[in-house]
Amino acid sequence: MQTVVLDPAPLASPASAETGETASSPIPDSGLAEGGRGAKPREFIAFRAQGQDFCIDILAVREIRGWTRAAALPHAPHYVEGVINLRGAIVPIFDLAAKLGLPRIREHDRNVIIVTVVGKRVVGLLVETVTDIFSAASDAMHPVPDLTREETHVALSGMIVDSDRLIRIVDLEALLPSQAEGG
C-alpha cells in the first residue's frame, strides 16, 4: 500500500526557522490569475467518484492512502464505510459517491482514501482514483446551476471548466455532518 502525505504547512528554511519566516512558495505567481491582478490561483486535488470528476482544495488534504478495508460501525449513516486506524487515530471513512447521492463505490484494490482535515476533524473520503493536482483562477470557476436540488448546492461550492471536462468543487465543511448529528 502506498501512502502520499501532503503537509499543507509552509516550508521553513533552516535560516528562517530562527526568525519564524517561511520559505517562498515553490509555485511562482504568474500574475495571470483573476485577470492579471496578481492574485494566486487556488490549488485543487482532482479525483473520480462513480466516473464523475470532483475536486477539493489541496489545503484540506492531509494524505492520500491506498485502499484499506474499514471496520464497520453499527447504525452508521449509509455513506459511512466504517473507520480505520491511522497511526493511532480512528478516522471515519465516507463513501463520497454515496454521500453525494450517487451509487456506492465498489470495493477495489485501486480505490483511494483521501484523508482530509476540516477544522479539527479528520475524515477519509473513499474515491475511485486521484486524477491530478491543478491550479484554477477564479475566472475558471462557475456557480452550481440553480436547476439542481438544494442538497447539490450544499455539497458543491462551484464548478471548474478544464479543457474537455467539468470538475465539481466539493464543499467539505457542508458535506460533513455537524457535531450535533454525531459526525
C-alpha positions in Angstrom: 0.0 0.0 0.0 1.4 3.4 -1.0 0.7 6.5 1.1 1.4 10.0 0.0 1.5 12.6 2.8 0.8 16.2 1.9 1.7 18.7 4.5 -0.1 22.0 3.7 2.1 23.9 6.2 4.6 26.2 4.6 8.2 25.0 4.4 10.7 26.8 6.6 14.3 27.1 5.5 17.0 26.5 8.3 17.9 30.2 8.3 14.3 31.3 8.6 13.5 28.8 11.4 15.1 31.2 13.8 13.2 34.2 12.6 9.9 32.4 12.2 9.7 33.4 8.5 8.5 30.8 5.9 10.1 29.9 2.6 8.5 31.2 -0.5 6.0 29.0 -2.4 7.6 26.7 -4.9 4.9 27.8 -7.4 5.6 31.3 -8.7 2.8 33.8 -9.0 2.3 34.3 -12.8 0.1 37.4 -12.2 -2.4 35.9 -14.6 -5.0 34.8 -12.0 -8.1 36.8 -11.7 -7.5 38.8 -14.8 -3.8 39.6 -14.1 -4.5 41.4 -10.8 -1.7 39.3 -9.1 -3.9 37.0 -7.0 -2.7 33.4 -6.9 -4.9 30.7 -8.3 -6.3 28.1 -5.9 -4.9 24.6 -6.0 -7.1 21.6 -6.1 -6.7 17.8 -6.0 -9.0 16.2 -8.6 -10.5 12.7 -8.3 -13.2 10.5 -9.6 -16.3 9.0 -7.8 -18.6 6.9 -10.0 -16.8 8.1 -13.1 -17.6 11.8 -12.2 -14.9 14.4 -11.8 -14.7 16.2 -8.4 -12.1 18.2 -6.6 -11.3 19.7 -3.2 -8.9 22.4 -2.1 -5.5 20.9 -1.7 -5.0 22.6 1.7 -7.7 20.3 3.2 -5.8 17.2 2.2 -3.6 15.6 4.8 -2.6 12.5 2.9 -3.7 10.1 0.1 -3.8 6.4 1.0 -4.3 3.2 -0.9 -7.4 1.2 -0.3 -7.8 -0.1 3.3 -10.9 -2.0 4.4 -12.7 -0.1 7.1 -14.2 -1.6 10.2 -18.0 -1.3 10.0 -19.9 0.8 12.5 -23.4 -0.4 13.6 -26.2 2.1 12.8 -23.9 4.4 10.8 -25.3 6.5 8.0 -25.4 4.8 4.6 -22.4 6.7 3.3 -20.1 5.7 6.2 -17.9 2.8 5.2 -16.6 2.5 8.7 -13.4 3.6 10.5 -9.7 2.9 10.0 -6.7 3.2 12.4 -4.4 5.9 11.0 -1.2 5.8 13.1 -3.2 5.5 16.3 -6.1 7.8 15.3 -9.5 6.4 14.5 -10.6 8.0 11.2 -14.2 7.7 9.8 -14.3 6.8 6.1 -17.1 8.2 3.9 -18.0 6.8 0.5 -18.0 10.1 -1.3 -20.3 8.9 -4.1 -22.9 7.7 -1.7 -22.7 10.9 0.3 -23.3 12.8 -2.9 -26.4 10.7 -3.8 -24.6 8.6 -6.4 -24.4 4.7 -6.3 -21.8 3.4 -3.8 -18.3 2.8 -4.9 -17.5 -0.8 -5.4 -14.6 -2.1 -3.3 -11.5 -2.4 -5.4 -7.8 -2.6 -4.7 -7.2 0.5 -6.8 -9.6 2.7 -4.8 -8.0 5.5 -2.8 -8.8 7.2 0.5 -8.1 10.9 0.6 -7.6 11.8 4.3 -8.9 15.4 4.8 -8.8 17.8 7.7 -11.8 20.2 8.1 -11.4 22.3 11.2 -10.4 19.9 13.9 -12.0 16.9 12.2 -10.1 14.3 10.2 -12.2 12.3 7.7 -11.3 9.9 4.9 -13.0 10.1 1.6 -13.3 6.9 -0.4 -12.9 7.7 -4.2 -12.1 5.6 -7.2 -8.9 7.4 -8.2 -7.0 10.6 -7.8 -6.5 12.1 -11.3 -4.4 15.2 -10.8 -3.4 18.3 -8.9 -4.1 21.5 -10.6 -4.5 25.3 -10.2 -7.5 27.3 -11.2 -8.0 31.0 -11.5 -11.3 32.5 -10.3 -12.5 33.1 -13.9 -12.4 29.3 -14.4 -14.8 28.7 -11.5 -18.6 28.8 -12.1 -21.5 28.6 -9.7 -23.6 25.5 -9.4 -26.7 25.9 -11.6 -30.0 26.9 -9.9 -31.7 23.9 -11.6 -30.2 21.4 -9.1 -31.6 20.2 -5.8 -30.8 22.1 -2.6 -28.6 19.2 -1.4 -26.4 19.7 -4.5 -25.9 23.4 -3.7 -24.9 22.4 -0.1 -22.4 19.7 -1.2 -20.9 21.6 -4.1 -19.4 25.1 -3.9 -18.9 25.5 -7.6 -17.6 24.0 -10.9 -14.4 24.4 -12.8 -14.2 24.1 -16.6 -10.9 22.4 -17.5 -10.5 21.8 -21.3 -12.9 19.0 -22.1 -14.1 18.2 -18.5 -16.3 19.8 -15.9 -15.0 19.3 -12.4 -17.3 19.9 -9.4 -15.8 21.5 -6.3 -16.8 19.6 -3.1 -17.6 21.8 -0.1 -16.1 19.6 2.7 -17.5 21.7 5.5 -21.0 21.5 4.2 -20.6 17.8 3.3 -19.7 16.7 6.8 -22.4 16.1 9.4 -22.4 18.6 12.2 -21.1 17.5 15.6 -24.7 17.5 16.9 -25.6 14.9 14.2 -23.0 12.6 15.7 -20.4 13.2 12.9 
